[in-house]
């Protein structure tokens, strides 16, 4: 199984889109849980790391741990 590399502030695409229609998410918190914010409407959702890794489709933009 391929290990997906992601970091805080990266823009990722999930397997299923958000109800607002957008499928781009920004990672805003990482730890045991990962919090992502919808790029379209700004709503944030928290996932356990293992569940997030399953639902992640691909990393669209690598922004790394730079300032916003």
PyMOL CGO cylinders between C-alpha atoms (Angstrom):
from pymol import cmd
from pymol.cgo import CYLINDER

trace = [
    CYLINDER, 0.00, 0.00, 0.00, 1.29, 3.45, -0.95, 0.3, 1, 1, 1, 1, 1, 1,
    CYLINDER, 1.29, 3.45, -0.95, 2.05, 5.83, 1.92, 0.3, 1, 1, 1, 1, 1, 1,
    CYLINDER, 2.05, 5.83, 1.92, 0.68, 9.28, 1.18, 0.3, 1, 1, 1, 1, 1, 1,
    CYLINDER, 0.68, 9.28, 1.18, 2.88, 12.15, 2.32, 0.3, 1, 1, 1, 1, 1, 1,
    CYLINDER, 2.88, 12.15, 2.32, 1.11, 15.30, 3.51, 0.3, 1, 1, 1, 1, 1, 1,
    CYLINDER, 1.11, 15.30, 3.51, 1.95, 18.20, 5.78, 0.3, 1, 1, 1, 1, 1, 1,
    CYLINDER, 1.95, 18.20, 5.78, 0.21, 21.13, 7.44, 0.3, 1, 1, 1, 1, 1, 1,
    CYLINDER, 0.21, 21.13, 7.44, -1.12, 23.81, 5.00, 0.3, 1, 1, 1, 1, 1, 1,
    CYLINDER, -1.12, 23.81, 5.00, -1.12, 21.37, 2.03, 0.3, 1, 1, 1, 1, 1, 1,
    CYLINDER, -1.12, 21.37, 2.03, -4.18, 21.40, -0.24, 0.3, 1, 1, 1, 1, 1, 1,
    CYLINDER, -4.18, 21.40, -0.24, -5.56, 17.87, -0.65, 0.3, 1, 1, 1, 1, 1, 1,
    CYLINDER, -5.56, 17.87, -0.65, -8.35, 16.16, -2.59, 0.3, 1, 1, 1, 1, 1, 1,
    CYLINDER, -8.35, 16.16, -2.59, -10.58, 13.70, -0.77, 0.3, 1, 1, 1, 1, 1, 1,
    CYLINDER, -10.58, 13.70, -0.77, -12.41, 10.73, -2.33, 0.3, 1, 1, 1, 1, 1, 1,
    CYLINDER, -12.41, 10.73, -2.33, -15.83, 12.31, -1.74, 0.3, 1, 1, 1, 1, 1, 1,
    CYLINDER, -15.83, 12.31, -1.74, -16.64, 16.02, -2.20, 0.3, 1, 1, 1, 1, 1, 1,
    CYLINDER, -16.64, 16.02, -2.20, -17.99, 18.28, 0.54, 0.3, 1, 1, 1, 1, 1, 1,
    CYLINDER, -17.99, 18.28, 0.54, -21.77, 18.99, 0.38, 0.3, 1, 1, 1, 1, 1, 1,
    CYLINDER, -21.77, 18.99, 0.38, -20.97, 22.54, -0.82, 0.3, 1, 1, 1, 1, 1, 1,
    CYLINDER, -20.97, 22.54, -0.82, -19.57, 20.94, -4.01, 0.3, 1, 1, 1, 1, 1, 1,
    CYLINDER, -19.57, 20.94, -4.01, -15.87, 21.66, -3.39, 0.3, 1, 1, 1, 1, 1, 1,
    CYLINDER, -15.87, 21.66, -3.39, -13.35, 18.81, -3.22, 0.3, 1, 1, 1, 1, 1, 1,
    CYLINDER, -13.35, 18.81, -3.22, -10.28, 20.81, -2.13, 0.3, 1, 1, 1, 1, 1, 1,
    CYLINDER, -10.28, 20.81, -2.13, -9.29, 20.87, 1.55, 0.3, 1, 1, 1, 1, 1, 1,
    CYLINDER, -9.29, 20.87, 1.55, -6.49, 22.63, 3.43, 0.3, 1, 1, 1, 1, 1, 1,
    CYLINDER, -6.49, 22.63, 3.43, -4.82, 20.77, 6.30, 0.3, 1, 1, 1, 1, 1, 1,
    CYLINDER, -4.82, 20.77, 6.30, -4.90, 23.16, 9.27, 0.3, 1, 1, 1, 1, 1, 1,
    CYLINDER, -4.90, 23.16, 9.27, -3.97, 20.87, 12.18, 0.3, 1, 1, 1, 1, 1, 1,
    CYLINDER, -3.97, 20.87, 12.18, -1.97, 17.67, 12.47, 0.3, 1, 1, 1, 1, 1, 1,
    CYLINDER, -1.97, 17.67, 12.47, -1.48, 15.31, 15.39, 0.3, 1, 1, 1, 1, 1, 1,
    CYLINDER, -1.48, 15.31, 15.39, -3.33, 12.15, 16.39, 0.3, 1, 1, 1, 1, 1, 1,
    CYLINDER, -3.33, 12.15, 16.39, -6.26, 13.79, 14.60, 0.3, 1, 1, 1, 1, 1, 1,
    CYLINDER, -6.26, 13.79, 14.60, -6.11, 15.85, 11.42, 0.3, 1, 1, 1, 1, 1, 1,
    CYLINDER, -6.11, 15.85, 11.42, -8.30, 18.93, 10.95, 0.3, 1, 1, 1, 1, 1, 1,
    CYLINDER, -8.30, 18.93, 10.95, -9.02, 20.06, 7.41, 0.3, 1, 1, 1, 1, 1, 1,
    CYLINDER, -9.02, 20.06, 7.41, -10.84, 23.18, 6.18, 0.3, 1, 1, 1, 1, 1, 1,
    CYLINDER, -10.84, 23.18, 6.18, -12.98, 23.24, 3.04, 0.3, 1, 1, 1, 1, 1, 1,
    CYLINDER, -12.98, 23.24, 3.04, -11.52, 25.68, 0.50, 0.3, 1, 1, 1, 1, 1, 1,
    CYLINDER, -11.52, 25.68, 0.50, -15.02, 26.44, -0.82, 0.3, 1, 1, 1, 1, 1, 1,
    CYLINDER, -15.02, 26.44, -0.82, -17.06, 27.29, 2.28, 0.3, 1, 1, 1, 1, 1, 1,
    CYLINDER, -17.06, 27.29, 2.28, -14.51, 27.35, 5.11, 0.3, 1, 1, 1, 1, 1, 1,
    CYLINDER, -14.51, 27.35, 5.11, -16.09, 24.65, 7.27, 0.3, 1, 1, 1, 1, 1, 1,
    CYLINDER, -16.09, 24.65, 7.27, -13.58, 22.52, 9.15, 0.3, 1, 1, 1, 1, 1, 1,
    CYLINDER, -13.58, 22.52, 9.15, -13.77, 18.79, 9.87, 0.3, 1, 1, 1, 1, 1, 1,
    CYLINDER, -13.77, 18.79, 9.87, -11.58, 16.63, 12.11, 0.3, 1, 1, 1, 1, 1, 1,
    CYLINDER, -11.58, 16.63, 12.11, -10.61, 13.04, 11.25, 0.3, 1, 1, 1, 1, 1, 1,
    CYLINDER, -10.61, 13.04, 11.25, -8.54, 10.45, 13.09, 0.3, 1, 1, 1, 1, 1, 1,
    CYLINDER, -8.54, 10.45, 13.09, -5.22, 10.12, 11.21, 0.3, 1, 1, 1, 1, 1, 1,
    CYLINDER, -5.22, 10.12, 11.21, -5.97, 6.56, 10.05, 0.3, 1, 1, 1, 1, 1, 1,
    CYLINDER, -5.97, 6.56, 10.05, -9.42, 7.51, 8.67, 0.3, 1, 1, 1, 1, 1, 1,
    CYLINDER, -9.42, 7.51, 8.67, -7.98, 10.62, 6.96, 0.3, 1, 1, 1, 1, 1, 1,
    CYLINDER, -7.98, 10.62, 6.96, -5.32, 8.50, 5.22, 0.3, 1, 1, 1, 1, 1, 1,
    CYLINDER, -5.32, 8.50, 5.22, -8.04, 6.17, 3.89, 0.3, 1, 1, 1, 1, 1, 1,
    CYLINDER, -8.04, 6.17, 3.89, -10.21, 9.05, 2.60, 0.3, 1, 1, 1, 1, 1, 1,
    CYLINDER, -10.21, 9.05, 2.60, -7.34, 11.04, 1.04, 0.3, 1, 1, 1, 1, 1, 1,
    CYLINDER, -7.34, 11.04, 1.04, -7.19, 10.78, -2.75, 0.3, 1, 1, 1, 1, 1, 1,
    CYLINDER, -7.19, 10.78, -2.75, -4.14, 12.94, -3.52, 0.3, 1, 1, 1, 1, 1, 1,
    CYLINDER, -4.14, 12.94, -3.52, -2.14, 16.00, -2.51, 0.3, 1, 1, 1, 1, 1, 1,
    CYLINDER, -2.14, 16.00, -2.51, -2.87, 18.84, -4.95, 0.3, 1, 1, 1, 1, 1, 1,
    CYLINDER, -2.87, 18.84, -4.95, -0.48, 21.54, -3.62, 0.3, 1, 1, 1, 1, 1, 1,
    CYLINDER, -0.48, 21.54, -3.62, 2.51, 21.09, -1.35, 0.3, 1, 1, 1, 1, 1, 1,
    CYLINDER, 2.51, 21.09, -1.35, 2.71, 24.18, 0.83, 0.3, 1, 1, 1, 1, 1, 1,
    CYLINDER, 2.71, 24.18, 0.83, 4.54, 22.58, 3.74, 0.3, 1, 1, 1, 1, 1, 1,
    CYLINDER, 4.54, 22.58, 3.74, 4.79, 24.15, 7.18, 0.3, 1, 1, 1, 1, 1, 1,
    CYLINDER, 4.79, 24.15, 7.18, 5.26, 27.74, 5.97, 0.3, 1, 1, 1, 1, 1, 1,
    CYLINDER, 5.26, 27.74, 5.97, 3.39, 30.72, 7.34, 0.3, 1, 1, 1, 1, 1, 1,
    CYLINDER, 3.39, 30.72, 7.34, -0.02, 31.46, 5.89, 0.3, 1, 1, 1, 1, 1, 1,
]
cmd.load_cgo(trace, "trace")
